[in-house]
Structures are given as structure tokens and as C-alpha cells.
Amino acid sequence: MKGIVTLVLFVTTLATSAQSNAALIKHFEAYNKQMRIQGDVQGMINAMTHLNVLAPSEARKDTLAYIYTTEGKYVQALNTIGIDRKIDDSEIALEVKAIALKALKQPERALEHYKALFDKKPTPELTYELAELSLQVLKLDAALEYINYGLANAKPEMKRAYYERQTPYEVALKSGFMYLKALQLYQKDKVNNMDAVIAALDDTLKASPNFNLAKITKNEILRQHQELQASKK
């Protein structure tokens, strides 16, 4: 008899716990919806964190990590979904890992996830990321392949934003690839490619006269070249 009473109490406790858990999930789903309406990002993060504790899922983790990424909280994003590439990573997970690792100055790791995204759906925008990161890790041949792909496939309406000055600005994505090609030539041979590098930067600026980063780069390359020539005299 005592065993039957214990069993009934255990089953009752489980049922009550399940009902309570379901109620909490419903509450935080409603709370998350309201935070979205209000544009309260921290509230959305709190709601998704609670939901992940109550009913964890890869989709919820990916969503939470994505929200962290949009807020520039890259470490928190990676702590949520991890750093390593997984076979079953969603596109959101790959994007979060790629963006966060790039922002945290880990280009080799970021490249892995950008490549996976590119394999799923190749776009000129992704190609730019791959080309830029390949230049950073001195994979110059790979960078040139991505640059040529981008130059061939970038549409006139596609833009690229740059943030090196206080006011961000946009230039044509194709101009961005032209700029990267100049950098690739420069890294390939800083002495013998000098004329080609300057010509490439001039072409870039003709296409996009507001390309401030290209202007800065051209001036810096010319300054370094002049110093090198002076040191040889």
C-alpha cells in the first residue's frame, strides 16, 4: 500500500511539473513576442535564454546566438553555439560563427564557416568575405580565384559598406573586388607589381570616387614605396 501511495505521489509530481514547465514556456514565448514588438533586444535575449533552459533546441540556440551577433556580442554568441564546424550546422549557425570569428580576429577559423556557407549558396557577397580573409592569411592564389569570381558575378546594384571613417559609406561591390585585386597584386610582389597596383587602385577610384579606403591605401602604398626607394640611394 505504501508503495502505491509513493507511486501516485511521484506521478502527480511529474504531471504538476510538466504543467508548470509548459506554462513557463508559454509565458516566455509570449514575453519574447512582446519584446520583439517593442524592439527590446535585451528582453529578447532574456526570453530566448529562459526558453533554451526550459526546452533546449538547436533552433533556439541558433536564434539566441544570432541576436547576440547583431548586438556585437561575439563571445557570447560563440559560447552559445560553439566554434567548431558541425555537419548539421544550420545556415544561421554558420553565419554566426563566420561573422563572430572574423570580428574576433580569427580569420582561419572564420574562413572554414564562410566556405561552408558558400558551398550551400554561392553569392558575390560571400565571395568578398572569402577573398578578404584569404588575403589576411596570405592565401593569395585562393584570394585571386575568389576575386575573379566576384568581378564576374557582382551585379551593378550590389553594394559593400565600409566603416573606416566616422560616417559609414557604400560603394559598388565590384569596386570592392577591384580594390582587393590591387591588394592581392601588392602582396604578391610589392616591388615589381607597383605600377600594376597603382593602376588597379586608380581604376577602382574612377569606378567609385567616394571609395575612401582605396584612397588611403593608395597613399600609404606610395609612401612606403618612396621610403623604400630613398633607402636604396
C-alpha positions as CSV (number, residue, x, y, z in Angstrom):
1,M,0.0,0.0,0.0
2,K,2.8,2.4,0.9
3,G,4.5,1.7,-2.5
4,I,1.3,2.5,-4.3
5,V,0.9,5.8,-2.4
6,T,4.5,6.7,-3.2
7,L,4.0,5.9,-6.9
8,V,0.8,8.1,-7.1
9,L,2.7,11.0,-5.4
10,F,5.6,10.6,-7.9
11,V,3.2,10.6,-10.9
12,T,1.3,13.6,-9.6
13,T,4.5,15.5,-9.0
14,L,5.6,14.7,-12.6
15,A,2.3,15.9,-14.0
16,T,2.4,19.1,-12.0
17,S,6.0,19.7,-13.1
18,A,5.1,19.2,-16.7
19,Q,2.1,21.6,-16.5
20,S,4.3,24.2,-14.7
21,N,7.0,23.8,-17.4
22,A,4.5,24.1,-20.2
23,A,3.1,27.3,-18.6
24,L,6.6,28.8,-18.3
25,I,7.4,28.0,-21.9
26,K,4.1,29.6,-23.0
27,H,4.9,32.6,-20.8
28,F,8.4,33.2,-22.2
29,E,7.2,32.7,-25.8
30,A,4.6,35.4,-25.2
31,Y,7.3,37.5,-23.5
32,N,9.7,37.1,-26.4
33,K,7.0,38.1,-28.9
34,Q,6.3,41.2,-26.9
35,M,10.0,42.1,-26.7
36,R,10.2,41.8,-30.4
37,I,7.3,44.2,-30.9
38,Q,8.9,46.7,-28.5
39,G,12.3,46.3,-30.1
40,D,13.8,45.3,-26.8
41,V,16.9,43.2,-27.7
42,Q,18.0,42.5,-24.2
43,G,14.5,41.3,-23.4
44,M,14.6,39.0,-26.4
45,I,17.9,37.6,-25.2
46,N,16.5,37.0,-21.7
47,A,13.4,35.3,-23.2
48,M,15.4,33.1,-25.5
49,T,17.8,32.1,-22.7
50,H,14.9,31.0,-20.5
51,L,13.3,29.1,-23.4
52,N,16.6,27.3,-24.0
53,V,16.8,26.3,-20.4
54,L,13.2,25.1,-20.3
55,A,13.1,23.4,-23.8
56,P,16.5,23.4,-25.4
57,S,16.8,23.1,-29.2
58,E,19.3,23.8,-31.8
59,A,17.0,26.3,-33.5
60,R,16.6,28.3,-30.3
61,K,20.3,28.3,-29.7
62,D,21.0,29.5,-33.2
63,T,18.4,32.3,-32.8
64,L,19.9,33.4,-29.5
65,A,23.4,33.3,-31.0
66,Y,22.2,35.4,-33.9
67,I,20.7,38.0,-31.7
68,Y,24.0,38.2,-29.7
69,T,25.8,38.7,-33.0
70,T,23.6,41.5,-34.2
71,E,24.5,43.2,-30.9
72,G,28.2,42.7,-31.4
73,K,28.4,40.2,-28.5
74,Y,30.5,37.8,-30.4
75,V,32.0,35.9,-27.5
76,Q,28.5,35.3,-26.0
77,A,27.3,34.1,-29.5
78,L,30.1,31.6,-29.8
79,N,29.6,30.4,-26.2
80,T,26.0,29.7,-27.1
81,I,26.6,27.5,-30.2
82,G,30.3,26.7,-30.2
83,I,33.2,27.5,-32.5
84,D,33.8,24.2,-34.4
85,R,32.1,23.3,-37.7
86,K,29.4,20.7,-37.4
87,I,28.0,18.7,-40.2
88,D,24.4,19.6,-39.2
89,D,25.1,23.3,-38.7
90,S,22.2,25.4,-40.0
91,E,22.9,28.4,-42.2
92,I,22.2,30.7,-39.3
93,A,24.8,28.8,-37.2
94,L,27.4,29.0,-39.9
95,E,26.7,32.7,-40.5
96,V,27.0,33.4,-36.7
97,K,30.3,31.5,-36.4
98,A,31.8,33.1,-39.5
99,I,30.9,36.7,-38.6
100,A,31.8,36.3,-34.9
101,L,35.2,34.7,-35.6
102,K,36.1,37.3,-38.2
103,A,35.2,40.0,-35.7
104,L,37.4,38.3,-33.1
105,K,40.4,38.3,-35.5
106,Q,40.4,34.6,-36.2
107,P,40.4,34.6,-40.0
108,E,41.5,31.0,-40.4
109,R,38.5,29.7,-38.4
110,A,36.2,32.2,-40.0
111,L,37.2,31.0,-43.5
112,E,36.0,27.5,-42.7
113,H,32.5,28.6,-42.0
114,Y,32.3,31.1,-44.9
115,K,33.4,28.3,-47.2
116,A,30.6,26.1,-45.8
117,L,28.1,28.9,-46.4
118,F,29.5,29.4,-50.0
119,D,29.1,25.7,-50.7
120,K,25.5,25.9,-49.7
121,K,24.7,29.1,-51.7
122,P,27.5,30.9,-53.5
123,T,27.0,34.7,-53.8
124,P,29.3,37.6,-54.6
125,E,28.8,38.9,-51.1
126,L,30.1,35.7,-49.6
127,T,32.9,35.6,-52.1
128,Y,34.1,39.1,-50.9
129,E,34.4,37.7,-47.4
130,L,36.3,34.7,-48.6
131,A,38.7,36.9,-50.7
132,E,39.3,39.4,-47.9
133,L,40.0,36.6,-45.3
134,S,42.2,34.7,-47.8
135,L,44.3,37.9,-48.2
136,Q,44.6,38.2,-44.4
137,V,46.1,34.7,-44.1
138,L,48.2,35.2,-47.2
139,K,46.4,32.5,-49.3
140,L,47.0,34.7,-52.4
141,D,46.1,32.2,-55.1
142,A,42.8,31.3,-53.4
143,A,42.1,35.0,-52.9
144,L,42.6,35.7,-56.6
145,E,40.2,33.0,-57.5
146,Y,37.5,34.5,-55.3
147,I,38.2,38.0,-56.6
148,N,37.9,36.9,-60.2
149,Y,34.6,35.1,-59.3
150,G,33.4,38.3,-57.7
151,L,34.3,40.5,-60.6
152,A,32.5,38.2,-63.0
153,N,29.3,37.9,-60.9
154,A,28.9,41.1,-59.0
155,K,25.8,43.0,-60.2
156,P,25.7,46.8,-60.6
157,E,23.1,47.2,-57.8
158,M,25.2,45.2,-55.3
159,K,26.9,47.4,-52.7
160,R,29.5,47.0,-50.0
161,A,29.6,49.1,-46.8
162,Y,32.9,50.4,-45.3
163,Y,33.4,51.7,-41.8
164,E,37.0,53.1,-41.6
165,R,35.7,56.7,-41.1
166,Q,33.1,58.1,-38.7
167,T,30.3,58.0,-41.2
168,P,29.9,54.7,-43.0
169,Y,29.5,54.7,-46.7
170,E,28.8,52.3,-49.6
171,V,30.5,51.6,-52.9
172,A,29.7,49.2,-55.7
173,L,30.6,45.7,-54.7
174,K,32.5,45.3,-58.0
175,S,34.7,48.3,-56.9
176,G,35.4,46.4,-53.7
177,F,36.7,43.4,-55.7
178,M,38.8,45.8,-57.8
179,Y,40.3,47.1,-54.6
180,L,41.0,43.6,-53.3
181,K,42.7,42.7,-56.6
182,A,45.1,45.6,-56.1
183,L,45.9,44.3,-52.6
184,Q,46.5,40.8,-54.0
185,L,48.9,42.2,-56.5
186,Y,50.7,44.2,-53.9
187,Q,51.0,41.2,-51.5
188,K,52.2,39.0,-54.4
189,D,55.1,41.3,-55.2
190,K,55.5,44.7,-53.6
191,V,58.3,45.8,-55.8
192,N,57.7,44.5,-59.3
193,N,53.9,44.9,-59.2
194,M,53.9,48.5,-58.0
195,D,52.8,50.0,-61.3
196,A,50.0,47.5,-61.7
197,V,48.9,48.1,-58.1
198,I,48.6,51.8,-58.5
199,A,46.8,51.4,-61.9
200,A,44.4,49.0,-60.2
201,L,43.7,51.5,-57.4
202,D,43.3,54.3,-59.9
203,D,40.7,52.2,-61.8
204,T,38.9,51.5,-58.6
205,L,38.7,55.2,-57.7
206,K,37.4,56.0,-61.2
207,A,34.6,53.5,-60.7
208,S,33.9,54.7,-57.2
209,P,35.4,58.2,-56.4
210,N,34.0,58.1,-52.9
211,F,36.0,55.0,-52.0
212,N,37.9,56.5,-49.1
213,L,39.6,53.3,-48.1
214,A,41.1,52.9,-51.6
215,K,42.4,56.5,-51.4
216,I,44.0,55.8,-48.0
217,T,45.6,52.6,-49.3
218,K,46.9,54.2,-52.4
219,N,48.6,57.0,-50.4
220,E,50.1,54.6,-47.9
221,I,51.5,52.3,-50.6
222,L,53.0,55.2,-52.4
223,R,54.5,56.5,-49.2
224,Q,56.1,53.1,-48.4
225,H,57.4,52.8,-52.0
226,Q,59.0,56.2,-51.8
227,E,60.7,55.3,-48.5
228,L,62.0,52.1,-50.0
229,Q,63.4,54.0,-53.0
230,A,65.0,56.6,-50.7
231,S,66.6,53.9,-48.6
232,K,68.3,52.4,-51.7
233,K,70.1,55.7,-52.6
